[in-house]
Amino acid sequence: MKCLNCNSVDIGKIGKQHYYCWNCCIEITVNGEKLDLYQVEKDGTVSSLNDLFIEEIQIYTGLQ
C-alpha cells in the first residue's frame, strides 16, 4: 500500500483496517472497497480529506 497523499510506502497498521502514513501524518481507513482519509491535527483531532482525494480514492478502489 502507498499513501495517496505522498506516495510513501512508510505505512503502519494501527488497527483493524486502519493505517497511518508516518511520512505525512495521514490516517487511512479501509472499509470494504471504501477508503476514508484523515489529517491528524496538532490537538489530536482528525479532519476528513476525502473531498480533496476523491479521484485518487476512486482510482485506488477501482471505482473510476
All heavy atoms as TSV, in Angstrom:
chain	resi	resn	atom	element	x	y	z
A	1	MET	N	N	0.843	-1.182	0.000
A	1	MET	CA	C	0.000	0.000	0.000
A	1	MET	C	C	0.888	1.246	0.000
A	1	MET	O	O	1.868	1.306	0.712
A	1	MET	CB	C	-0.920	-0.007	1.231
A	1	MET	CG	C	-1.754	1.239	1.360
A	1	MET	SD	S	-2.682	1.367	2.890
A	1	MET	CE	C	-4.123	0.452	2.463
A	2	LYS	N	N	0.507	2.213	-0.802
A	2	LYS	CA	C	1.183	3.513	-0.834
A	2	LYS	C	C	0.221	4.576	-0.338
A	2	LYS	O	O	-0.982	4.483	-0.549
A	2	LYS	CB	C	1.615	3.871	-2.255
A	2	LYS	CG	C	2.800	3.117	-2.753
A	2	LYS	CD	C	3.225	3.674	-4.102
A	2	LYS	CE	C	4.441	2.957	-4.607
A	2	LYS	NZ	N	4.876	3.498	-5.889
A	3	CYS	N	N	0.784	5.588	0.286
A	3	CYS	CA	C	-0.020	6.713	0.741
A	3	CYS	C	C	-0.553	7.473	-0.473
A	3	CYS	O	O	0.198	7.761	-1.415
A	3	CYS	CB	C	0.828	7.632	1.622
A	3	CYS	SG	S	-0.049	9.105	2.171
A	4	LEU	N	N	-1.829	7.795	-0.442
A	4	LEU	CA	C	-2.435	8.550	-1.543
A	4	LEU	C	C	-1.993	10.001	-1.555
A	4	LEU	O	O	-2.109	10.678	-2.564
A	4	LEU	CB	C	-3.959	8.479	-1.461
A	4	LEU	CG	C	-4.559	7.089	-1.619
A	4	LEU	CD1	C	-6.061	7.153	-1.395
A	4	LEU	CD2	C	-4.246	6.525	-2.971
A	5	ASN	N	N	-1.475	10.485	-0.450
A	5	ASN	CA	C	-1.048	11.873	-0.345
A	5	ASN	C	C	0.398	12.062	-0.820
A	5	ASN	O	O	0.676	12.914	-1.640
A	5	ASN	CB	C	-1.204	12.366	1.089
A	5	ASN	CG	C	-0.856	13.811	1.261
A	5	ASN	OD1	O	-1.318	14.657	0.502
A	5	ASN	ND2	N	-0.037	14.100	2.240
A	6	CYS	N	N	1.318	11.247	-0.289
A	6	CYS	CA	C	2.743	11.472	-0.560
A	6	CYS	C	C	3.425	10.315	-1.286
A	6	CYS	O	O	4.624	10.377	-1.559
A	6	CYS	CB	C	3.474	11.755	0.752
A	6	CYS	SG	S	3.572	10.331	1.862
A	7	ASN	N	N	2.696	9.265	-1.593
A	7	ASN	CA	C	3.215	8.067	-2.269
A	7	ASN	C	C	4.249	7.302	-1.460
A	7	ASN	O	O	4.950	6.460	-2.003
A	7	ASN	CB	C	3.752	8.394	-3.655
A	7	ASN	CG	C	2.651	8.750	-4.617
A	7	ASN	OD1	O	1.595	8.139	-4.606
A	7	ASN	ND2	N	2.893	9.760	-5.432
A	8	SER	N	N	4.368	7.572	-0.174
A	8	SER	CA	C	5.301	6.854	0.684
A	8	SER	C	C	4.790	5.443	0.945
A	8	SER	O	O	3.580	5.214	1.019
A	8	SER	CB	C	5.465	7.596	2.014
A	8	SER	OG	O	6.210	6.819	2.922
A	9	VAL	N	N	5.714	4.506	1.106
A	9	VAL	CA	C	5.344	3.152	1.499
A	9	VAL	C	C	5.555	2.957	2.998
A	9	VAL	O	O	5.414	1.856	3.520
A	9	VAL	CB	C	6.131	2.087	0.701
A	9	VAL	CG1	C	5.745	2.110	-0.759
A	9	VAL	CG2	C	7.618	2.260	0.878
A	10	ASP	N	N	5.858	4.038	3.699
A	10	ASP	CA	C	6.081	4.004	5.147
A	10	ASP	C	C	4.730	4.070	5.863
A	10	ASP	O	O	4.421	5.007	6.585
A	10	ASP	CB	C	6.990	5.160	5.558
A	10	ASP	CG	C	7.528	5.010	6.963
A	10	ASP	OD1	O	7.442	3.895	7.509
A	10	ASP	OD2	O	8.024	6.003	7.509
A	11	ILE	N	N	3.915	3.030	5.630
A	11	ILE	CA	C	2.569	2.944	6.170
A	11	ILE	C	C	2.572	1.921	7.297
A	11	ILE	O	O	3.084	0.819	7.132
A	11	ILE	CB	C	1.559	2.500	5.085
A	11	ILE	CG1	C	1.599	3.434	3.881
A	11	ILE	CG2	C	0.165	2.356	5.651
A	11	ILE	CD1	C	0.974	4.765	4.085
A	12	GLY	N	N	2.001	2.286	8.425
A	12	GLY	CA	C	1.898	1.360	9.546
A	12	GLY	C	C	0.448	1.031	9.839
A	12	GLY	O	O	-0.441	1.850	9.636
A	13	LYS	N	N	0.218	-0.190	10.311
A	13	LYS	CA	C	-1.128	-0.607	10.673
A	13	LYS	C	C	-1.359	-0.230	12.133
A	13	LYS	O	O	-0.581	-0.611	12.999
A	13	LYS	CB	C	-1.297	-2.102	10.471
A	13	LYS	CG	C	-2.703	-2.574	10.652
A	13	LYS	CD	C	-2.872	-4.001	10.186
A	13	LYS	CE	C	-4.346	-4.367	10.268
A	13	LYS	NZ	N	-4.605	-5.660	9.669
A	14	ILE	N	N	-2.426	0.531	12.402
A	14	ILE	CA	C	-2.687	0.972	13.768
A	14	ILE	C	C	-3.991	0.397	14.312
A	14	ILE	O	O	-4.389	0.714	15.423
A	14	ILE	CB	C	-2.689	2.515	13.875
A	14	ILE	CG1	C	-3.715	3.139	12.951
A	14	ILE	CG2	C	-1.299	3.059	13.594
A	14	ILE	CD1	C	-3.866	4.641	13.112
A	15	GLY	N	N	-4.633	-0.426	13.540
A	15	GLY	CA	C	-5.880	-1.060	13.955
A	15	GLY	C	C	-6.397	-1.912	12.822
A	15	GLY	O	O	-5.815	-1.953	11.737
A	16	LYS	N	N	-7.509	-2.599	13.085
A	16	LYS	CA	C	-8.103	-3.422	12.038
A	16	LYS	C	C	-8.566	-2.533	10.893
A	16	LYS	O	O	-9.420	-1.663	11.080
A	16	LYS	CB	C	-9.286	-4.203	12.607
A	16	LYS	CG	C	-9.879	-5.174	11.634
A	16	LYS	CD	C	-11.013	-5.955	12.256
A	16	LYS	CE	C	-11.560	-6.925	11.227
A	16	LYS	NZ	N	-12.672	-7.681	11.766
A	17	GLN	N	N	-7.965	-2.713	9.734
A	17	GLN	CA	C	-8.280	-1.925	8.535
A	17	GLN	C	C	-8.037	-0.429	8.726
A	17	GLN	O	O	-8.702	0.406	8.120
A	17	GLN	CB	C	-9.723	-2.182	8.083
A	17	GLN	CG	C	-10.014	-3.620	7.769
A	17	GLN	CD	C	-9.157	-4.164	6.637
A	17	GLN	OE1	O	-8.881	-3.484	5.667
A	17	GLN	NE2	N	-8.716	-5.401	6.764
A	18	HIS	N	N	-7.089	-0.093	9.601
A	18	HIS	CA	C	-6.792	1.304	9.908
A	18	HIS	C	C	-5.277	1.494	9.823
A	18	HIS	O	O	-4.530	0.807	10.513
A	18	HIS	CB	C	-7.294	1.611	11.323
A	18	HIS	CG	C	-7.443	3.058	11.610
A	18	HIS	ND1	N	-8.602	3.753	11.360
A	18	HIS	CD2	C	-6.581	3.948	12.108
A	18	HIS	CE1	C	-8.448	5.007	11.713
A	18	HIS	NE2	N	-7.218	5.149	12.173
A	19	TYR	N	N	-4.836	2.423	8.967
A	19	TYR	CA	C	-3.412	2.610	8.684
A	19	TYR	C	C	-3.003	4.062	8.900
A	19	TYR	O	O	-3.832	4.953	8.907
A	19	TYR	CB	C	-3.117	2.191	7.237
A	19	TYR	CG	C	-3.517	0.762	6.971
A	19	TYR	CD1	C	-4.805	0.452	6.555
A	19	TYR	CD2	C	-2.618	-0.276	7.160
A	19	TYR	CE1	C	-5.185	-0.856	6.331
A	19	TYR	CE2	C	-2.986	-1.594	6.930
A	19	TYR	CZ	C	-4.272	-1.869	6.517
A	19	TYR	OH	O	-4.647	-3.162	6.302
A	20	TYR	N	N	-1.697	4.263	9.031
A	20	TYR	CA	C	-1.157	5.596	9.291
A	20	TYR	C	C	0.100	5.790	8.456
A	20	TYR	O	O	0.986	4.937	8.459
A	20	TYR	CB	C	-0.806	5.719	10.778
A	20	TYR	CG	C	-0.327	7.091	11.186
A	20	TYR	CD1	C	-1.225	8.127	11.396
A	20	TYR	CD2	C	1.025	7.342	11.369
A	20	TYR	CE1	C	-0.797	9.380	11.772
A	20	TYR	CE2	C	1.467	8.599	11.750
A	20	TYR	CZ	C	0.554	9.606	11.954
A	20	TYR	OH	O	0.986	10.847	12.323
A	21	CYS	N	N	0.186	6.907	7.742
A	21	CYS	CA	C	1.394	7.248	6.987
A	21	CYS	C	C	2.312	8.044	7.900
A	21	CYS	O	O	1.981	9.150	8.327
A	21	CYS	CB	C	1.051	8.061	5.746
A	21	CYS	SG	S	2.531	8.556	4.830
A	22	TRP	N	N	3.462	7.474	8.205
A	22	TRP	CA	C	4.427	8.116	9.089
A	22	TRP	C	C	5.119	9.294	8.411
A	22	TRP	O	O	5.712	10.133	9.068
A	22	TRP	CB	C	5.447	7.105	9.576
A	22	TRP	CG	C	4.811	6.066	10.433
A	22	TRP	CD1	C	4.458	4.799	10.055
A	22	TRP	CD2	C	4.397	6.214	11.788
A	22	TRP	NE1	N	3.847	4.150	11.099
A	22	TRP	CE2	C	3.802	4.995	12.180
A	22	TRP	CE3	C	4.459	7.250	12.709
A	22	TRP	CZ2	C	3.289	4.796	13.451
A	22	TRP	CZ3	C	3.957	7.034	13.969
A	22	TRP	CH2	C	3.376	5.825	14.330
A	23	ASN	N	N	5.024	9.370	7.104
A	23	ASN	CA	C	5.682	10.437	6.361
A	23	ASN	C	C	4.874	11.741	6.380
A	23	ASN	O	O	5.434	12.815	6.554
A	23	ASN	CB	C	5.939	9.992	4.921
A	23	ASN	CG	C	6.810	10.947	4.163
A	23	ASN	OD1	O	7.876	11.312	4.623
A	23	ASN	ND2	N	6.358	11.352	2.997
A	24	CYS	N	N	3.565	11.646	6.214
A	24	CYS	CA	C	2.754	12.873	6.112
A	24	CYS	C	C	1.611	12.936	7.122
A	24	CYS	O	O	0.766	13.828	7.032
A	24	CYS	CB	C	2.234	13.046	4.687
A	24	CYS	SG	S	1.034	11.803	4.188
A	25	CYS	N	N	1.549	11.997	8.056
A	25	CYS	CA	C	0.560	12.007	9.146
A	25	CYS	C	C	-0.886	11.899	8.672
A	25	CYS	O	O	-1.784	12.550	9.204
A	25	CYS	CB	C	0.729	13.235	10.026
A	25	CYS	SG	S	2.375	13.412	10.692
A	26	ILE	N	N	-1.126	11.074	7.684
A	26	ILE	CA	C	-2.461	10.830	7.178
A	26	ILE	C	C	-2.941	9.482	7.703
A	26	ILE	O	O	-2.200	8.503	7.669
A	26	ILE	CB	C	-2.479	10.805	5.630
A	26	ILE	CG1	C	-2.052	12.142	5.058
A	26	ILE	CG2	C	-3.837	10.376	5.083
A	26	ILE	CD1	C	-3.014	13.268	5.268
A	27	GLU	N	N	-4.175	9.432	8.203
A	27	GLU	CA	C	-4.786	8.160	8.596
A	27	GLU	C	C	-5.664	7.675	7.448
A	27	GLU	O	O	-6.379	8.460	6.825
A	27	GLU	CB	C	-5.638	8.322	9.845
A	27	GLU	CG	C	-4.843	8.506	11.097
A	27	GLU	CD	C	-5.700	8.453	12.348
A	27	GLU	OE1	O	-6.859	7.996	12.283
A	27	GLU	OE2	O	-5.193	8.887	13.391
A	28	ILE	N	N	-5.591	6.378	7.183
A	28	ILE	CA	C	-6.372	5.766	6.113
A	28	ILE	C	C	-7.185	4.635	6.714
A	28	ILE	O	O	-6.640	3.754	7.374
A	28	ILE	CB	C	-5.448	5.201	5.012
A	28	ILE	CG1	C	-4.544	6.302	4.460
A	28	ILE	CG2	C	-6.277	4.545	3.903
A	28	ILE	CD1	C	-3.376	5.798	3.650
A	29	THR	N	N	-8.488	4.668	6.486
A	29	THR	CA	C	-9.369	3.607	6.947
A	29	THR	C	C	-9.922	2.899	5.720
A	29	THR	O	O	-10.425	3.538	4.799
A	29	THR	CB	C	-10.528	4.176	7.788
A	29	THR	OG1	O	-9.979	4.896	8.883
A	29	THR	CG2	C	-11.424	3.076	8.300
A	30	VAL	N	N	-9.799	1.574	5.706
A	30	VAL	CA	C	-10.297	0.760	4.606
A	30	VAL	C	C	-11.533	0.025	5.101
A	30	VAL	O	O	-11.477	-0.695	6.097
A	30	VAL	CB	C	-9.237	-0.256	4.137
A	30	VAL	CG1	C	-9.761	-1.087	2.977
A	30	VAL	CG2	C	-7.939	0.436	3.772
A	31	ASN	N	N	-12.647	0.232	4.414
A	31	ASN	CA	C	-13.893	-0.425	4.773
A	31	ASN	C	C	-14.459	-1.058	3.511
A	31	ASN	O	O	-15.172	-0.407	2.753
A	31	ASN	CB	C	-14.871	0.576	5.387
A	31	ASN	CG	C	-16.111	-0.091	5.930
A	31	ASN	OD1	O	-16.202	-1.302	5.996
A	31	ASN	ND2	N	-17.084	0.723	6.311
A	32	GLY	N	N	-14.115	-2.312	3.277
A	32	GLY	CA	C	-14.506	-2.973	2.028
A	32	GLY	C	C	-13.786	-2.322	0.872
A	32	GLY	O	O	-12.563	-2.299	0.832
A	33	GLU	N	N	-14.529	-1.754	-0.047
A	33	GLU	CA	C	-13.936	-1.046	-1.181
A	33	GLU	C	C	-13.918	0.457	-0.969
A	33	GLU	O	O	-13.606	1.217	-1.882
A	33	GLU	CB	C	-14.686	-1.385	-2.463
A	33	GLU	CG	C	-14.491	-2.802	-2.911
A	33	GLU	CD	C	-15.071	-3.048	-4.283
A	33	GLU	OE1	O	-15.483	-2.085	-4.953
A	33	GLU	OE2	O	-15.128	-4.209	-4.684
A	34	LYS	N	N	-14.237	0.903	0.232
A	34	LYS	CA	C	-14.277	2.333	0.532
A	34	LYS	C	C	-13.059	2.739	1.347
A	34	LYS	O	O	-12.674	2.063	2.292
A	34	LYS	CB	C	-15.547	2.662	1.314
A	34	LYS	CG	C	-15.715	4.131	1.584
A	34	LYS	CD	C	-17.000	4.399	2.329
A	34	LYS	CE	C	-17.091	5.900	2.582
A	34	LYS	NZ	N	-17.752	6.201	3.818
A	35	LEU	N	N	-12.452	3.837	0.970
A	35	LEU	CA	C	-11.333	4.419	1.707
A	35	LEU	C	C	-11.761	5.742	2.302
A	35	LEU	O	O	-12.483	6.501	1.667
A	35	LEU	CB	C	-10.139	4.704	0.784
A	35	LEU	CG	C	-9.344	3.548	0.240
A	35	LEU	CD1	C	-8.218	4.081	-0.642
A	35	LEU	CD2	C	-8.779	2.696	1.334
A	36	ASP	N	N	-11.322	5.998	3.523
A	36	ASP	CA	C	-11.508	7.304	4.140
A	36	ASP	C	C	-10.134	7.808	4.555
A	36	ASP	O	O	-9.345	7.053	5.133
A	36	ASP	CB	C	-12.415	7.205	5.362
A	36	ASP	CG	C	-13.847	6.865	4.995
A	36	ASP	OD1	O	-14.397	7.552	4.110
A	36	ASP	OD2	O	-14.411	5.937	5.581
A	37	LEU	N	N	-9.825	9.060	4.239
A	37	LEU	CA	C	-8.548	9.658	4.587
A	37	LEU	C	C	-8.767	10.801	5.555
A	37	LEU	O	O	-9.702	11.583	5.390
A	37	LEU	CB	C	-7.850	10.210	3.336
A	37	LEU	CG	C	-7.171	9.174	2.458
A	37	LEU	CD1	C	-8.170	8.476	1.593
A	37	LEU	CD2	C	-6.109	9.821	1.630
A	38	TYR	N	N	-7.881	10.897	6.553
A	38	TYR	CA	C	-7.978	11.926	7.576
A	38	TYR	C	C	-6.619	12.535	7.857
A	38	TYR	O	O	-5.609	11.833	7.889
A	38	TYR	CB	C	-8.521	11.337	8.884
A	38	TYR	CG	C	-9.869	10.687	8.735
A	38	TYR	CD1	C	-9.977	9.325	8.511
A	38	TYR	CD2	C	-11.034	11.437	8.798
A	38	TYR	CE1	C	-11.216	8.721	8.375
A	38	TYR	CE2	C	-12.275	10.846	8.660
A	38	TYR	CZ	C	-12.358	9.484	8.438
A	38	TYR	OH	O	-13.580	8.890	8.294
A	39	GLN	N	N	-6.579	13.823	8.086
A	39	GLN	CA	C	-5.381	14.540	8.520
A	39	GLN	C	C	-5.427	14.621	10.037
A	39	GLN	O	O	-6.434	15.036	10.602
A	39	GLN	CB	C	-5.342	15.953	7.934
A	39	GLN	CG	C	-4.227	16.821	8.461
A	39	GLN	CD	C	-2.864	16.368	7.984
A	39	GLN	OE1	O	-2.684	16.074	6.811
A	39	GLN	NE2	N	-1.914	16.303	8.874
A	40	VAL	N	N	-4.341	14.218	10.691
A	40	VAL	CA	C	-4.275	14.307	12.142
A	40	VAL	C	C	-3.767	15.704	12.502
A	40	VAL	O	O	-2.684	16.113	12.081
A	40	VAL	CB	C	-3.339	13.237	12.738
A	40	VAL	CG1	C	-3.284	13.358	14.249
A	40	VAL	CG2	C	-3.793	11.846	12.311
A	41	GLU	N	N	-4.576	16.449	13.255
A	41	GLU	CA	C	-4.230	17.814	13.647
A	41	GLU	C	C	-3.345	17.798	14.890
A	41	GLU	O	O	-3.232	16.785	15.576
A	41	GLU	CB	C	-5.507	18.617	13.913
A	41	GLU	CG	C	-6.497	18.636	12.762
A	41	GLU	CD	C	-5.995	19.309	11.501
A	41	GLU	OE1	O	-5.034	20.089	11.571
A	41	GLU	OE2	O	-6.583	19.060	10.432
A	42	LYS	N	N	-2.716	18.924	15.188
A	42	LYS	CA	C	-1.813	19.031	16.335
A	42	LYS	C	C	-2.496	18.728	17.665
A	42	LYS	O	O	-1.873	18.213	18.580
A	42	LYS	CB	C	-1.168	20.413	16.391
A	42	LYS	CG	C	-0.190	20.654	15.281
A	42	LYS	CD	C	0.446	22.024	15.379
A	42	LYS	CE	C	1.389	22.239	14.215
A	42	LYS	NZ	N	2.073	23.521	14.303
A	43	ASP	N	N	-3.789	19.037	17.768
A	43	ASP	CA	C	-4.506	18.799	19.024
A	43	ASP	C	C	-5.066	17.379	19.114
A	43	ASP	O	O	-5.750	17.032	20.068
A	43	ASP	CB	C	-5.618	19.819	19.213
A	43	ASP	CG	C	-6.713	19.729	18.159
A	43	ASP	OD1	O	-6.617	18.874	17.249
A	43	ASP	OD2	O	-7.672	20.510	18.251
A	44	GLY	N	N	-4.778	16.544	18.118
A	44	GLY	CA	C	-5.208	15.151	18.142
A	44	GLY	C	C	-6.507	14.876	17.413
A	44	GLY	O	O	-6.878	13.724	17.222
A	45	THR	N	N	-7.202	15.914	17.002
A	45	THR	CA	C	-8.437	15.722	16.246
A	45	THR	C	C	-8.094	15.341	14.808
A	45	THR	O	O	-6.960	15.510	14.362
A	45	THR	CB	C	-9.309	16.986	16.256
A	45	THR	OG1	O	-8.575	18.061	15.668
A	45	THR	CG2	C	-9.734	17.361	17.662
A	46	VAL	N	N	-9.069	14.822	14.109
A	46	VAL	CA	C	-8.860	14.457	12.715
A	46	VAL	C	C	-9.828	15.216	11.823
A	46	VAL	O	O	-10.954	15.509	12.218
A	46	VAL	CB	C	-9.003	12.940	12.500
A	46	VAL	CG1	C	-7.882	12.176	13.154
A	46	VAL	CG2	C	-10.333	12.429	12.968
A	47	SER	N	N	-9.365	15.548	10.628
A	47	SER	CA	C	-10.181	16.236	9.638
A	47	SER	C	C	-10.234	15.369	8.388
A	47	SER	O	O	-9.209	14.879	7.927
A	47	SER	CB	C	-9.567	17.587	9.277
A	47	SER	OG	O	-9.431	18.402	10.403
A	48	SER	N	N	-11.425	15.191	7.845
A	48	SER	CA	C	-11.586	14.371	6.650
A	48	SER	C	C	-10.915	15.035	5.450
A	48	SER	O	O	-11.014	16.247	5.250
A	48	SER	CB	C	-13.059	14.161	6.341
A	48	SER	OG	O	-13.209	13.439	5.134
A	49	LEU	N	N	-10.244	14.211	4.657
A	49	LEU	CA	C	-9.614	14.683	3.426
A	49	LEU	C	C	-10.257	14.045	2.197
A	49	LEU	O	O	-9.745	14.193	1.094
A	49	LEU	CB	C	-8.114	14.352	3.438
A	49	LEU	CG	C	-7.289	15.005	4.531
A	49	LEU	CD1	C	-5.856	14.505	4.477
A	49	LEU	CD2	C	-7.319	16.518	4.401
A	50	ASN	N	N	-11.361	13.352	2.389
A	50	ASN	CA	C	-11.992	12.643	1.279
A	50	ASN	C	C	-12.328	13.553	0.104
A	50	ASN	O	O	-12.163	13.163	-1.041
A	50	ASN	CB	C	-13.254	11.922	1.750
A	50	ASN	CG	C	-12.931	10.736	2.621
A	50	ASN	OD1	O	-11.790	10.309	2.729
A	50	ASN	ND2	N	-13.947	10.210	3.267
A	51	ASP	N	N	-12.776	14.764	0.389
A	51	ASP	CA	C	-13.150	15.674	-0.698
A	51	ASP	C	C	-11.930	16.134	-1.497
A	51	ASP	O	O	-12.047	16.470	-2.662
A	51	ASP	CB	C	-13.935	16.869	-0.174
A	51	ASP	CG	C	-13.201	17.664	0.888
A	51	ASP	OD1	O	-12.308	17.100	1.565
A	51	ASP	OD2	O	-13.516	18.855	1.053
A	52	LEU	N	N	-10.748	16.114	-0.909
A	52	LEU	CA	C	-9.527	16.512	-1.617
A	52	LEU	C	C	-8.944	15.381	-2.445
A	52	LEU	O	O	-8.201	15.620	-3.392
A	52	LEU	CB	C	-8.464	16.998	-0.619
A	52	LEU	CG	C	-8.822	18.221	0.209
A	52	LEU	CD1	C	-7.717	18.500	1.217
A	52	LEU	CD2	C	-9.061	19.428	-0.675
A	53	PHE	N	N	-9.273	14.133	-2.098
A	53	PHE	CA	C	-8.662	12.974	-2.740
A	53	PHE	C	C	-9.677	12.089	-3.450
A	53	PHE	O	O	-9.435	10.913	-3.645
A	53	PHE	CB	C	-7.905	12.134	-1.697
A	53	PHE	CG	C	-6.662	12.793	-1.207
A	53	PHE	CD1	C	-6.670	13.519	-0.035
A	53	PHE	CD2	C	-5.483	12.696	-1.926
A	53	PHE	CE1	C	-5.527	14.131	0.436
A	53	PHE	CE2	C	-4.341	13.309	-1.471
A	53	PHE	CZ	C	-4.348	14.028	-0.293
A	54	ILE	N	N	-10.781	12.641	-3.861
A	54	ILE	CA	C	-11.851	11.842	-4.458
A	54	ILE	C	C	-11.358	11.073	-5.683
A	54	ILE	O	O	-11.663	9.892	-5.841
A	54	ILE	CB	C	-13.097	12.704	-4.773
A	54	ILE	CG1	C	-14.299	11.818	-5.069
A	54	ILE	CG2	C	-12.864	13.633	-5.933
A	54	ILE	CD1	C	-14.921	11.251	-3.847
A	55	GLU	N	N	-10.561	11.677	-6.545
A	55	GLU	CA	C	-10.084	10.997	-7.746
A	55	GLU	C	C	-9.114	9.866	-7.382
A	55	GLU	O	O	-9.211	8.766	-7.930
A	55	GLU	CB	C	-9.404	11.984	-8.693
A	55	GLU	CG	C	-8.966	11.351	-10.003
A	55	GLU	CD	C	-8.384	12.376	-10.957
A	55	GLU	OE1	O	-8.838	13.536	-10.946
A	55	GLU	OE2	O	-7.474	12.010	-11.707
A	56	GLU	N	N	-8.194	10.127	-6.449
A	56	GLU	CA	C	-7.239	9.108	-6.040
A	56	GLU	C	C	-7.944	7.934	-5.366
A	56	GLU	O	O	-7.582	6.778	-5.572
A	56	GLU	CB	C	-6.192	9.694	-5.089
A	56	GLU	CG	C	-5.209	10.633	-5.751
A	56	GLU	CD	C	-5.720	12.078	-5.842
A	56	GLU	OE1	O	-6.903	12.329	-5.545
A	56	GLU	OE2	O	-4.919	12.945	-6.216
A	57	ILE	N	N	-8.965	8.218	-4.563
A	57	ILE	CA	C	-9.721	7.160	-3.898
A	57	ILE	C	C	-10.437	6.307	-4.940
A	57	ILE	O	O	-10.443	5.086	-4.863
A	57	ILE	CB	C	-10.729	7.756	-2.882
A	57	ILE	CG1	C	-9.976	8.366	-1.692
A	57	ILE	CG2	C	-11.719	6.695	-2.415
A	57	ILE	CD1	C	-10.855	9.169	-0.743
A	58	GLN	N	N	-11.028	6.931	-5.941
A	58	GLN	CA	C	-11.722	6.204	-6.977
A	58	GLN	C	C	-10.771	5.310	-7.765
A	58	GLN	O	O	-11.093	4.176	-8.084
A	58	GLN	CB	C	-12.443	7.156	-7.931
A	58	GLN	CG	C	-13.626	7.828	-7.287
A	58	GLN	CD	C	-14.249	8.888	-8.173
A	58	GLN	OE1	O	-13.615	9.406	-9.089
A	58	GLN	NE2	N	-15.488	9.219	-7.891
A	59	ILE	N	N	-9.575	5.804	-8.066
A	59	ILE	CA	C	-8.582	5.007	-8.788
A	59	ILE	C	C	-8.139	3.826	-7.931
A	59	ILE	O	O	-8.072	2.693	-8.385
A	59	ILE	CB	C	-7.382	5.870	-9.206
A	59	ILE	CG1	C	-7.799	6.859	-10.296
A	59	ILE	CG2	C	-6.213	4.988	-9.683
A	59	ILE	CD1	C	-6.779	7.918	-10.605
A	60	TYR	N	N	-7.844	4.078	-6.656
A	60	TYR	CA	C	-7.366	3.037	-5.755
A	60	TYR	C	C	-8.396	1.923	-5.581
A	60	TYR	O	O	-8.061	0.760	-5.560
A	60	TYR	CB	C	-7.012	3.630	-4.394
A	60	TYR	CG	C	-6.477	2.611	-3.424
A	60	TYR	CD1	C	-5.136	2.246	-3.457
A	60	TYR	CD2	C	-7.313	1.979	-2.506
A	60	TYR	CE1	C	-4.638	1.293	-2.583
A	60	TYR	CE2	C	-6.817	1.035	-1.634
A	60	TYR	CZ	C	-5.488	0.684	-1.679
A	60	TYR	OH	O	-5.011	-0.264	-0.823
A	61	THR	N	N	-9.644	2.281	-5.454
A	61	THR	CA	C	-10.687	1.297	-5.198
A	61	THR	C	C	-11.288	0.734	-6.477
A	61	THR	O	O	-12.148	-0.138	-6.433
A	61	THR	CB	C	-11.815	1.906	-4.348
A	61	THR	OG1	O	-12.356	3.031	-5.023
A	61	THR	CG2	C	-11.307	2.306	-2.971
A	62	GLY	N	N	-10.840	1.219	-7.630
A	62	GLY	CA	C	-11.354	0.721	-8.897
A	62	GLY	C	C	-12.737	1.233	-9.226
A	62	GLY	O	O	-13.460	0.641	-10.021
A	63	LEU	N	N	-13.143	2.339	-8.644
A	63	LEU	CA	C	-14.482	2.888	-8.876
A	63	LEU	C	C	-14.506	3.981	-9.932
A	63	LEU	O	O	-15.511	4.647	-10.110
A	63	LEU	CB	C	-15.046	3.442	-7.563
A	63	LEU	CG	C	-15.200	2.431	-6.431
A	63	LEU	CD1	C	-15.634	3.137	-5.157
A	63	LEU	CD2	C	-16.173	1.341	-6.802
A	64	GLN	N	N	-13.432	4.140	-10.631
A	64	GLN	CA	C	-13.360	5.220	-11.614
A	64	GLN	C	C	-14.180	4.913	-12.830
A	64	GLN	O	O	-14.306	3.822	-13.276
A	64	GLN	CB	C	-11.913	5.464	-12.001
A	64	GLN	CG	C	-11.739	6.648	-12.889
A	64	GLN	CD	C	-10.283	6.881	-13.254
A	64	GLN	OE1	O	-9.550	5.938	-13.441
A	64	GLN	NE2	N	-9.890	8.114	-13.351
